Amino acid sequence: MIKIAIDAMGGDFGAEPIVAGVIDALKQREFQAYLIGDNNKLKSLIPQEYSRFITFVQADEVFAMDESATDVLKRKESTIYKAVELVRTAECKAVVSAGHSGASMSLATLRLGRLKGISRPAIATLMPTTQNNKKTLVLDVGANVDCKAENLFEFAIMGYAYAKEIMKIDNPRLGLLSNGEEDCKGNEITKDAFDMLKKLDSFIGNVEGNQIFDGSVDVIICDGFVGNILLKTSEGVAGAITKIIKQSVKKSPLAILGAFFMKGVFKGLKNQIDYDEYGGAPLLGVKECVIISHGKSSPKAIKNAIFQALKFSESNINEVISNELTKYDK
Amino acid sequence: MIKIAIDAMGGDFGAEPIVAGVIDALKQREFQAYLIGDNNKLKSLIPQEYSRFITFVQADEVFAMDESATDVLKRKESTIYKAVELVRTAECKAVVSAGHSGASMSLATLRLGRLKGISRPAIATLMPTTQNNKKTLVLDVGANVDCKAENLFEFAIMGYAYAKEIMKIDNPRLGLLSNGEEDCKGNEITKDAFDMLKKLDSFIGNVEGNQIFDGSVDVIICDGFVGNILLKTSEGVAGAITKIIKQSVKKSPLAILGAFFMKGVFKGLKNQIDYDEYGGAPLLGVKECVIISHGKSSPKAIKNAIFQALKFSESNINEVISNELTKYDK
């Protein structure tokens, strides 16, 4: 049984949604959940019939969201530190945390270590498209705000491996996010990256922001500054549209009835664009599997983050990244 | 009567939608429209009762979308060149073009000239928010892909002036687009820009992508690379949501009925987020008024672009920009 280390207390809402997500995941498949946190508290949340799938690991501290990421290296009694340590010592195969994401990255990079040839790990996230069951992987979405062309090249290799090994796409299409599709478009850094990416058979060239959602490309490469902005912009647009519709429906009894008839449509839409469907973002380029979840994760998000960790653990993604890197003489 | 030079043939769909937009604008208010293009063609499109508001200016060539922007300087017989020339010679107060946007920028910068103290003009665009009648101005959205901190500072001054003079906001709130709200967030360039922007009373600090749409800030500053990506990402999300809803409605008769009852809601939403409601983006930082419209502009977009040109021409925005710049010792 695969063993997954779960930072059970690092999120914004404490242990409850995390443990509920673990139980929901266990209802769908078997794995061994290492829950790191206040054992008394955690034990009270586990129904008897699931206790054989749980290993409790005591940790007395929670690393707070407003602390400086690198300070986590000194916080050996914190839930996130102990969770990563379980992976470093090979007790567990993967770690899932909804805690301080900078702290998770620091621990992953410095305690687990980077893959050979990767200078900067990146956070990858799946974005919904208009094509059913088709997602677009975007990286980096926040680990590295200032990138060089070489970093973007590495992101491409990592994204390719993820698409192939985890998303099971035979010939993933890689695109470089730019301000136009033409080869000549881009800023100084993406233009340099374009020249490096041309070596990759999977590279289809520059892509534009709207292509994230149309399914025309499988992996989109950008720096973490742009990636963070596009993620929040996307959430903002989706949230604004929902809000405008809700405000406007309220004003008309006929529209209220219409919205009732369209309930299934809106529910389907919500599922299709819902962050909880992915639940977490893998940190690519480190030696083990680290899944970073949102601090405000729901049980559903945690459940899906665990499924991501399981898929990752069962794959050969890190081998594929290493093999691909040796193919290309940067 | 304010005279507006209109590149009547530069858009993707030829003269028809442009002229239709001009007529629609004339139905709402009086101005003198200088239509630049093939006069025989254009005359045939003008209803008799509007002819007294039209001045025809013959131009034999159209500068094509796939030509290199700077080549336009040699194309003195092109519609866009002649349109800008009418402003340069002070015959007209403003120019509206749905033609090659790079060519419009080159002509504006090199023939009309930059405002004193502005090293890079920027394209500004209005974005919808969830608050009725409240828009957010975003700049730059494409004129400058590589920016220095000084450029972002100038964009802030120009955006402030636009918000005050055109949007009529008494105390505009300026935000710097970043990967987090905290002061410490940003890439190398935005961090430097942050330090410069602190001098401005109107500066509220870093803002995130979702704040474009919530009405919490009036002007958002970014470089043209990020601005272009966020614009296309926003269009992409809105388009994807519309498509998912449409696809899903089709599958259920009840939902079709519901959508019928919600027709007013969807129409209102469309109006609120529709690009055509703004119709064009002003190029800020040049000595006169240049409104850049999308090549695929509808008559409605052209009409609203003309209204933008009229508002701009009646304002003191360029004076305000110059005054504000002298206030701050960069």
Interface residues (C-beta under 8 A of the other chain):
Chain A: P128 T129 T130 G142 V145 D146 L177 S178 N179 G180 K185 G186 N187 E188 T190 E208 G209 N210 Q211 I212 F213 D214 C222 D223 G224 F225 V226 N228 I229 L230 L231 K232 T233 S234 E235 G236 V237 A238 G239 A240 I241 K243 I244 I245 Q247 S248 V249 S252 L254 A255 L257 G258 A259 F260 F261 M262 K263 G264 V265 G268 L269 Q272 I273
Chain B: P128 T129 T130 G142 V145 D146 L177 S178 N179 G180 K185 G186 N187 E188 T190 E208 G209 N210 Q211 I212 F213 D214 C222 D223 G224 F225 V226 N228 I229 L230 L231 K232 T233 S234 E235 G236 V237 A238 G239 A240 I241 K243 I244 I245 Q247 S248 V249 S252 L254 A255 L257 G258 A259 F260 F261 M262 K263 G264 V265 G268 L269 Q272 I273
